[in-house]
Every structure is written in structure tokens, then in C-alpha cells.
């Protein structure tokens, strides 16, 4: 069971995401894709099964704590010329309630084929599931925050 909350909205979901075979449950995927919708246009994109599995792993590892979603889907025009994983439902800017970003980053580093962008002075971090043939990446930019996602000043 995963509990997700949208930081910029009042939306909250608590749902069993995967079936007994580890596949995303259709209803949960639909509800989470709605929660991860673009914050300005309300456009939605189906979340990738791999990202859903990572979110379940994160939730399980941290005892079912609420995952706060700062940004999920973003249309191509807003995301690095359309090359961001946000445009394909394969990335999110998240934090885990009561867990420091440093601890979350360290855990995500243990997962195979999971990319993480860690901003040391930020309110969240970026997690993505690259295509299996892509390289996993990590980037840190001191002073950068995820507040740009919500349209707030840095």
C-alpha cells in the first residue's frame, strides 16, 4: 500500500499499487496518474510501470510513509525541449514525509536503473526510471530547489 500526497493540491491517495505478480493495478495506476497530472493544465499521462514499482519500493523501505509529489507529468514544451522523463510519465520530484533528501538519495542509489538528481538545499529530489539502455545519472547543484516546480521563488 502506497500513500501519496500532492504538495500543491489537496489530493491524497492511499492504494495498493501492485497486484500479486508485481504488475500495476489498473485502478491504482489511473488514480496515481491523475494525482501526478500537470499542476497548471491538469493534463495527465499514464505513469510508467517502472516508476510505480520504484515508488512502491520507496514506500515499503520507509515504512509506508507518505510520498509527497511536487511534480509528476509535465508537457514537452515545459520540460527541456521534450526530453525530460517527466514528459513520458517516467519521473517525479518527490520527498518522503519525515525522511531527509540525503537519506532518500542514498536509498535510491541502491536501486538498479534508477536515476536521481539531488539538490543539497532543496525541498525535494528528482527520481527517474531511464530506459534500460540509458545511463543512470546524478547531478547536484548547490542552492537549487524544487520550488520552481510549484511556481514559487527559489
SULKA-V853897 format. One record per helix or strand of 3 or more residues. SS is the DSSP state (hx for helix, st for strand). FROM is the first residue (numbers start at 1). TO is the last residue. Records with the same first field share a line. If there is no record, write none. Layout:
# SULKA-V853897
SS = FROM-TO + FROM-TO
This chain:
# SULKA-V853897
st = 2-6 + 12-15 + 67-71 + 91-96 + 115-118 + 125-128
hx = 26-35 + 49-61 + 76-78 + 80-82 + 85-88 + 101-108 + 146-150
